[in-house]
Amino acid sequence: MAIQQHIINSKGSKKYFKNLHSVIFIPSIIGLLFLGVLLTYDYIYPVLFMLIVYVLSTSAFLTIDVKGVKFETKKFSLNKLKSIKDRITYLKNNNTVKLFTVLAIFNGAAMAMVMPLIVFISEDIIKVNAIILTSFYVFSLIGGFTGTFFASKIKTESKKIIYEYYALISFLFIFLYFMIYLSHYYIYSIYFVLFTAGFMESILSLFHSIINLEYIDKKVSGSIYGLKSTFNTLASALPSFAMGFILSFYILKYAFVFISIIFSINFFILLFLKIHNKTFY
């Protein structure tokens, strides 16, 4: 992600991220379908398949030309931990990046709870096989692939338009996943919800990619991306643990209520900002 700052410009960012996300979605869909088939035989086959993919991807990564990218060459030492504080201050003072970091944390926390929910419903309630389970995620990826092309048509030069789309999607997310609880015995409803969720999530993902590119300084892009990723991971850990605790008691309704609450926080943050902040205008 840090390399992206050095190889593309803001004018071509939308086209670049549309193509990048598309390239990610297509092999993910193929890989999941293949994985579902392998899982019906023995777990060792998908493990070997993933190892082969990792070896190939690592080999491909080594071919990337980074000669024109200026990386920092300073060695890490404990007396330079001040740089972490400096990066936190950078985030704090950059209102746009700070806002999208907070939104990404709540959105990511809610999304992290979806996977165990889908697995729980698939394995313990409707009892489907591995192919059906992976096909649920395939529909989410197909929705994401479709949403990426739709998002590329949105005028991301206007932060006001981004705000309106972000607020609408955040509001819809509050109710969308709860639809799975209301009709979780009907497989087709799960497909519909995951396709729609993937569609909307890809729009938000494109917004985040473009905002990060345009508002994060190249010189600190690597450390800022790393810091943001750390925050997102830590913030997702506790809700995911709570989801596992709730599901261990088979209280499915409260699991979906919990997700809706997280998405509601995201939405109310946006409402608060519209009233008290001009970040999007």
C-alpha positions as CSV (number, residue, x, y, z in Angstrom):
1,M,0.0,0.0,0.0
2,A,2.9,2.4,0.7
3,I,4.4,1.7,-2.7
4,Q,1.1,2.9,-4.3
5,Q,1.9,6.4,-3.2
6,H,5.0,6.4,-5.3
7,I,3.7,4.8,-8.5
8,I,0.4,6.5,-9.2
9,N,-1.0,10.0,-9.1
10,S,-4.3,11.3,-7.8
11,K,-5.7,11.9,-11.3
12,G,-5.5,8.3,-12.2
13,S,-6.2,6.9,-8.8
14,K,-9.9,5.9,-9.4
15,K,-9.0,3.9,-12.5
16,Y,-6.0,2.3,-10.8
17,F,-8.0,1.2,-7.7
18,K,-10.9,0.0,-9.8
19,N,-8.5,-2.2,-11.8
20,L,-6.6,-3.3,-8.7
21,H,-9.8,-4.3,-6.8
22,S,-11.0,-6.1,-9.9
23,V,-7.8,-8.1,-10.2
24,I,-8.1,-9.0,-6.5
25,F,-11.7,-10.1,-6.7
26,I,-11.5,-12.4,-9.7
27,P,-8.8,-14.8,-8.5
28,S,-10.4,-14.7,-5.0
29,I,-13.6,-16.0,-6.5
30,I,-11.9,-18.7,-8.5
31,G,-9.8,-19.7,-5.4
32,L,-12.8,-19.9,-3.1
33,L,-14.7,-22.1,-5.5
34,F,-11.7,-24.4,-5.9
35,L,-11.2,-24.4,-2.1
36,G,-14.8,-25.5,-1.6
37,V,-14.4,-28.5,-3.9
38,L,-11.1,-29.5,-2.2
39,L,-12.7,-29.3,1.3
40,T,-15.2,-32.0,0.4
41,Y,-12.3,-34.5,0.1
42,D,-9.8,-33.8,2.9
43,Y,-8.5,-30.7,4.7
44,I,-4.9,-31.5,3.7
45,Y,-5.7,-30.7,0.0
46,P,-6.7,-27.0,0.6
47,V,-3.8,-26.6,2.9
48,L,-1.4,-27.7,0.2
49,F,-3.3,-25.6,-2.3
50,M,-2.8,-22.4,-0.2
51,L,0.9,-23.2,0.4
52,I,1.4,-23.4,-3.4
53,V,-0.4,-20.1,-3.9
54,Y,1.7,-18.4,-1.2
55,V,4.9,-19.6,-2.9
56,L,3.7,-18.4,-6.3
57,S,2.6,-15.0,-4.9
58,T,5.9,-14.5,-3.1
59,S,7.8,-15.3,-6.3
60,A,5.7,-12.8,-8.1
61,F,6.3,-10.2,-5.5
62,L,10.1,-10.5,-5.9
63,T,9.7,-9.4,-9.6
64,I,8.2,-6.0,-8.7
65,D,10.5,-3.1,-9.8
66,V,10.9,-0.7,-6.9
67,K,14.0,1.1,-8.1
68,G,12.2,4.4,-8.3
69,V,10.7,4.1,-4.8
70,K,12.6,5.9,-2.0
71,F,12.3,3.8,1.2
72,E,13.6,4.9,4.5
73,T,16.7,3.0,5.4
74,K,17.0,3.8,9.1
75,K,17.4,0.8,11.3
76,F,14.8,0.3,14.0
77,S,15.9,1.0,17.6
78,L,14.0,1.5,20.9
79,N,15.1,5.1,21.2
80,K,13.3,5.8,18.0
81,L,9.9,4.8,19.3
82,K,9.1,8.5,19.4
83,S,8.3,8.1,15.7
84,I,5.2,6.1,16.6
85,K,4.0,9.0,18.7
86,D,4.8,11.4,15.8
87,R,2.7,9.3,13.4
88,I,-0.2,9.2,15.9
89,T,0.1,13.0,16.1
90,Y,0.1,13.1,12.3
91,L,-3.2,11.1,12.2
92,K,-4.7,13.3,14.9
93,N,-3.9,16.5,13.0
94,N,-5.1,15.2,9.6
95,N,-8.9,15.5,10.0
96,T,-9.8,13.6,6.8
97,V,-7.5,10.7,7.4
98,K,-8.3,10.6,11.1
99,L,-12.1,10.4,10.3
100,F,-11.7,7.6,7.8
101,T,-9.4,5.7,10.2
102,V,-12.1,5.8,12.9
103,L,-14.8,4.8,10.4
104,A,-12.6,1.9,9.1
105,I,-12.1,0.7,12.7
106,F,-15.8,0.4,13.4
107,N,-16.7,-0.9,10.0
108,G,-13.8,-3.4,10.1
109,A,-14.8,-4.6,13.6
110,A,-18.4,-5.3,12.4
111,M,-17.2,-7.1,9.3
112,A,-14.8,-9.2,11.3
113,M,-17.8,-10.6,13.2
114,V,-19.7,-11.7,10.0
115,M,-17.4,-14.6,9.2
116,P,-18.0,-16.6,12.4
117,L,-21.7,-15.8,12.1
118,I,-21.9,-17.3,8.6
119,V,-19.9,-20.3,9.6
120,F,-22.1,-20.9,12.7
121,I,-25.3,-20.7,10.7
122,S,-23.9,-22.9,8.0
123,E,-22.4,-25.6,10.3
124,D,-24.8,-25.6,13.2
125,I,-28.2,-24.5,11.9
126,I,-28.8,-25.2,8.2
127,K,-25.9,-27.7,8.0
128,V,-24.6,-27.1,4.5
129,N,-21.4,-28.6,3.0
130,A,-18.2,-26.8,2.3
131,I,-19.0,-25.9,-1.3
132,I,-22.2,-24.1,-0.2
133,L,-20.3,-22.3,2.6
134,T,-17.5,-21.1,0.3
135,S,-20.2,-20.1,-2.3
136,F,-21.6,-17.6,0.3
137,Y,-18.3,-15.8,0.3
138,V,-18.1,-16.1,-3.5
139,F,-21.4,-14.1,-3.7
140,S,-19.9,-11.5,-1.4
141,L,-16.9,-11.2,-3.7
142,I,-19.1,-11.0,-6.8
143,G,-21.0,-8.2,-5.2
144,G,-17.7,-6.5,-4.4
145,F,-16.5,-6.9,-8.0
146,T,-19.8,-5.4,-9.3
147,G,-19.6,-2.6,-6.7
148,T,-16.1,-1.6,-7.7
149,F,-17.3,-0.7,-11.2
150,F,-20.2,1.2,-9.8
151,A,-18.0,3.1,-7.4
152,S,-15.6,4.1,-10.1
153,K,-18.4,6.2,-11.6
154,I,-18.9,8.2,-8.4
155,K,-17.4,11.7,-8.3
156,T,-14.9,11.1,-5.6
157,E,-13.5,14.6,-6.1
158,S,-16.4,15.9,-4.0
159,K,-16.1,15.0,-0.3
160,K,-19.7,15.9,0.1
161,I,-20.8,13.2,-2.3
162,I,-18.5,10.7,-0.6
163,Y,-20.1,11.6,2.7
164,E,-23.6,11.1,1.4
165,Y,-22.8,7.7,0.0
166,Y,-20.9,6.7,3.1
167,A,-23.8,7.8,5.4
168,L,-26.4,5.9,3.3
169,I,-24.3,2.7,3.2
170,S,-23.6,2.9,6.9
171,F,-27.4,3.2,7.6
172,L,-28.3,0.3,5.4
173,F,-25.6,-1.9,7.0
174,I,-27.5,-1.6,10.3
175,F,-30.4,-3.6,8.9
176,L,-28.8,-5.6,6.1
177,Y,-27.2,-8.3,8.2
178,F,-30.1,-8.5,10.5
179,M,-32.0,-9.8,7.5
180,I,-29.9,-13.0,7.7
181,Y,-31.3,-13.6,11.2
182,L,-34.9,-13.1,10.0
183,S,-34.5,-15.6,7.2
184,H,-31.4,-17.6,7.9
185,Y,-33.1,-20.9,7.1
186,Y,-33.4,-19.7,3.5
187,I,-30.1,-20.1,1.7
188,Y,-31.1,-17.7,-1.1
189,S,-31.6,-14.8,1.4
190,I,-28.0,-15.3,2.6
191,Y,-26.7,-15.1,-0.9
192,F,-28.7,-11.9,-1.5
193,V,-27.5,-10.2,1.7
194,L,-23.8,-11.2,1.2
195,F,-23.9,-10.0,-2.5
196,T,-25.4,-6.7,-1.4
197,A,-23.0,-6.3,1.5
198,G,-20.0,-7.0,-0.8
199,F,-21.4,-4.5,-3.3
200,M,-21.6,-1.7,-0.7
201,E,-18.4,-2.6,1.1
202,S,-16.4,-2.3,-2.1
203,I,-17.7,1.2,-2.6
204,L,-16.4,2.1,0.9
205,S,-13.2,0.4,0.2
206,L,-12.6,2.5,-3.0
207,F,-13.4,5.6,-1.0
208,H,-10.8,4.7,1.7
209,S,-8.2,3.9,-1.0
210,I,-8.6,7.2,-2.8
211,I,-8.7,9.2,0.5
212,N,-5.5,7.5,1.7
213,L,-3.7,8.2,-1.5
214,E,-4.7,11.9,-1.7
215,Y,-4.4,12.9,2.0
216,I,-1.4,10.9,3.3
217,D,2.1,12.3,2.7
218,K,4.3,10.0,0.7
219,K,7.2,10.4,3.2
220,V,5.2,8.8,6.0
221,S,2.8,6.6,4.0
222,G,4.4,3.3,5.0
223,S,4.3,4.0,8.7
224,I,0.8,5.5,8.6
225,Y,-0.6,2.5,6.7
226,G,1.1,0.2,9.3
227,L,-0.4,2.2,12.2
228,K,-3.9,2.2,10.7
229,S,-3.7,-1.5,10.1
230,T,-2.6,-2.1,13.7
231,F,-5.5,0.0,15.0
232,N,-8.0,-1.9,12.8
233,T,-6.7,-5.3,13.9
234,L,-6.7,-4.5,17.6
235,A,-10.2,-3.0,17.3
236,S,-11.5,-6.1,15.6
237,A,-10.1,-8.5,18.2
238,L,-12.5,-7.7,21.1
239,P,-15.7,-7.7,19.1
240,S,-14.7,-11.0,17.4
241,F,-14.0,-12.5,20.8
242,A,-17.4,-11.2,22.1
243,M,-19.1,-12.7,19.0
244,G,-17.5,-16.1,19.7
245,F,-18.7,-15.9,23.3
246,I,-22.3,-15.1,22.3
247,L,-22.4,-17.9,19.7
248,S,-21.1,-20.4,22.2
249,F,-24.4,-20.0,24.0
250,Y,-26.3,-20.3,20.7
251,I,-27.9,-16.8,21.2
252,L,-28.1,-16.0,17.5
253,K,-30.4,-13.0,17.8
254,Y,-28.1,-11.1,20.1
255,A,-25.2,-11.8,17.8
256,F,-26.9,-9.9,15.0
257,V,-28.0,-7.2,17.4
258,F,-24.4,-6.8,18.4
259,I,-23.4,-6.3,14.8
260,S,-26.2,-3.8,14.2
261,I,-25.0,-1.8,17.2
262,I,-21.5,-1.6,15.8
263,F,-22.8,-0.4,12.5
264,S,-25.1,2.1,14.3
265,I,-22.1,3.7,16.0
266,N,-20.5,4.1,12.6
267,F,-23.6,5.8,11.3
268,F,-24.0,8.2,14.3
269,I,-20.4,9.2,14.0
270,L,-21.2,10.4,10.5
271,L,-24.3,12.3,11.7
272,F,-22.3,13.9,14.5
273,L,-19.7,15.0,12.0
274,K,-22.2,16.5,9.7
275,I,-23.6,18.7,12.5
276,H,-20.3,19.6,14.2
277,N,-17.6,19.2,11.6
278,K,-16.9,20.5,8.1
279,T,-14.5,17.7,7.1
280,F,-16.7,16.6,4.2
281,Y,-17.4,20.1,2.9
